[in-house]
Amino acid sequence: MTDTTVVHLLRHGEVSNPRGVLYGRLPGYHLSEDGGLMAKAAAGFLAGRDVAVLLSSPMERALETAAPLAAQFGLEVSVDERLIEPWNHFEGTTFGVGDGVLGKPSHWHYLRNPFRPSWGEPYTSIAARMHAVMADAARAARGREAVCVSHQLPIWVARRAAEGRHLWHHPGHRQCALASLTSFTYDGDKITGITYTEPAGAGRPQVPGA
């Protein structure tokens, strides 16, 4: 008989980003007021669940999203670098025409291969580190539940890899809204089910720098 474990990948809440830049791994980007409410909504959704492990990306927005969960379940937040946002050549810029990077030929070289992708961390690398941390979380929470706070792209790539789909995709088609939960059921060490919920309500899955 195997142990059933659930690992929830929680995307952070809305970030205060008035300039609309792709902030990526840049420090100093915190949850907005609405983002804090989203984090509390996610914690409330999981109330009563048997959460035994809480991991987070080292970025401020992720740690702030994890805080209500830590308080609710009486857990310490363990920072795991494998949950971090992927690195991206366009960090700190606005992505678009006009004043954005698309209007500057010097950046076009980085757009040559959307399948890898050529502008940032390879999808295969993202999938490998995410599934490694998920497996570790599942083992640590064996028979119970774990929450890993991360970012949109790592969560979406982890899901596509688990579903056996190709990792390249259109960013606008990601199902990973702010403060959403993508939950993986493990029987032993094997993923046997995936569910998706939006405790904070339906919202735009795409925001700059998410």
C-alpha positions in Angstrom: 0.0 0.0 0.0 1.5 3.3 -1.0 1.4 6.7 0.8 -0.7 9.3 -0.9 0.9 12.8 -0.7 -0.1 16.1 -2.2 2.4 18.8 -3.3 0.8 22.1 -4.0 2.7 24.6 -6.2 1.4 28.0 -5.2 2.1 31.0 -7.4 2.8 34.2 -5.5 0.2 37.0 -5.3 0.1 40.3 -7.3 3.2 42.4 -7.1 3.5 46.1 -6.9 5.1 46.9 -10.3 4.1 50.4 -11.4 6.6 50.6 -14.2 5.5 47.3 -15.7 9.0 45.9 -16.0 10.0 42.2 -16.3 11.4 42.0 -12.8 12.5 38.4 -12.9 15.1 37.8 -10.2 15.6 41.5 -9.4 15.3 42.3 -5.7 12.9 44.7 -4.1 9.6 43.6 -5.7 7.0 43.0 -3.0 3.3 42.0 -3.0 0.8 44.8 -3.6 -2.1 45.2 -1.1 -4.2 43.0 -3.3 -1.4 40.5 -3.5 -1.4 40.2 0.3 -5.1 39.5 0.2 -4.5 36.9 -2.5 -1.9 35.2 -0.3 -4.4 35.1 2.6 -7.1 33.7 0.3 -4.7 30.8 -0.7 -4.0 30.1 3.0 -7.7 30.1 3.8 -8.4 27.7 1.0 -5.9 25.3 2.5 -7.2 25.7 6.0 -7.9 22.3 7.6 -5.6 20.5 5.2 -2.7 18.4 6.6 0.1 20.6 5.4 3.4 19.5 6.9 6.1 21.1 4.7 6.3 24.7 3.4 9.0 25.7 0.9 9.5 29.0 -0.9 11.4 30.7 -3.7 13.9 33.2 -2.2 12.2 36.1 -3.9 10.4 38.6 -1.6 7.0 38.2 -3.3 7.2 34.4 -2.8 8.2 34.7 0.9 5.4 37.2 1.5 2.9 34.8 -0.1 4.2 32.0 2.1 3.9 34.1 5.3 0.1 33.5 5.9 0.5 29.8 5.4 3.4 29.7 7.9 1.3 31.5 10.5 -1.8 29.3 9.8 0.0 25.9 10.0 2.7 26.9 12.5 5.5 26.0 10.1 8.8 27.5 9.3 9.3 28.6 5.7 12.3 26.8 4.1 13.9 28.7 1.3 14.7 26.5 -1.7 16.6 28.1 -4.6 15.2 25.5 -7.0 11.8 27.3 -6.8 13.2 30.6 -8.1 12.0 32.5 -11.1 14.1 31.6 -14.3 16.8 33.9 -15.3 15.9 36.1 -18.3 17.9 38.4 -20.6 15.1 40.9 -20.6 15.1 41.4 -16.8 14.5 45.0 -15.8 13.1 46.0 -19.2 9.6 46.5 -20.6 8.7 44.0 -23.3 7.0 45.5 -26.3 7.4 47.8 -29.2 8.1 51.6 -29.0 10.2 52.0 -25.8 10.2 48.3 -25.2 12.8 45.7 -26.2 11.0 44.6 -29.3 11.8 48.0 -30.8 15.5 47.6 -30.3 17.4 45.4 -32.9 20.2 44.7 -30.4 17.8 42.4 -28.5 16.4 40.5 -31.4 19.2 37.9 -31.3 17.8 36.7 -28.0 14.4 35.9 -29.6 15.8 33.5 -32.2 14.7 30.3 -30.6 11.4 30.2 -28.6 11.7 26.4 -28.2 14.7 26.5 -25.8 14.1 29.5 -25.1 17.1 31.6 -26.3 16.3 34.5 -24.0 16.6 32.7 -20.7 16.9 29.5 -18.7 16.1 26.4 -20.8 12.7 24.8 -20.2 14.4 21.5 -19.6 16.5 23.0 -16.8 13.4 24.6 -15.2 11.4 21.3 -15.4 14.3 19.3 -13.9 14.8 21.5 -10.9 11.1 21.9 -10.2 10.5 18.2 -10.3 13.5 17.6 -8.1 12.2 19.9 -5.4 8.7 18.5 -5.7 10.0 15.0 -5.2 11.9 16.1 -2.2 8.8 17.9 -0.8 6.7 14.8 -1.4 9.2 12.6 0.5 9.4 15.1 3.4 5.6 15.3 3.7 5.0 11.6 3.0 1.4 10.8 3.5 0.5 14.4 4.2 0.7 17.6 2.1 3.4 20.2 1.1 3.2 23.7 -0.3 5.9 25.1 -2.5 5.6 28.8 -3.4 7.1 29.6 -6.8 6.4 31.6 -10.0 4.2 31.3 -13.0 6.7 29.9 -15.6 8.3 27.2 -13.3 4.9 26.0 -12.2 3.5 25.8 -15.7 6.6 24.0 -17.1 6.5 21.6 -14.2 2.9 20.8 -15.0 3.6 20.4 -18.7 6.5 18.0 -18.0 4.3 15.9 -15.6 1.6 15.7 -18.3 4.1 14.6 -20.9 3.6 17.6 -23.1 6.3 19.5 -25.0 7.7 22.3 -22.8 7.6 25.2 -25.3 4.4 27.0 -25.3 2.6 30.4 -25.9 2.9 32.5 -22.7 -0.6 33.7 -23.1 -2.0 30.2 -22.8 -0.6 29.4 -19.3 -3.2 28.3 -16.8 -1.5 29.7 -13.7 -3.2 32.8 -12.3 -1.9 34.8 -9.4 -2.1 32.9 -6.1 -3.3 29.8 -7.9 -2.6 26.3 -6.8 -1.4 23.6 -9.1 -1.6 20.4 -7.0 0.2 17.1 -7.7 -1.0 13.9 -6.1 1.8 11.4 -5.5 1.3 7.7 -4.8 4.7 6.8 -3.4 7.1 8.6 -5.7 4.8 8.6 -8.7 2.6 11.5 -9.8 -0.9 10.1 -10.3 -3.0 13.3 -10.6 -2.9 17.0 -11.1 -5.6 19.6 -10.2 -5.7 23.4 -10.5 -7.6 25.9 -8.4 -7.8 29.7 -8.1 -8.5 30.5 -4.4 -8.2 34.2 -5.0 -10.6 34.1 -7.9 -10.1 34.1 -11.7 -7.6 36.7 -12.8 -5.2 37.6 -15.5 -2.6 34.8 -15.8 -0.1 37.1 -17.3 1.4 40.2 -15.7 4.8 41.7 -16.4 7.6 40.1 -14.5 5.4 37.4 -13.0 
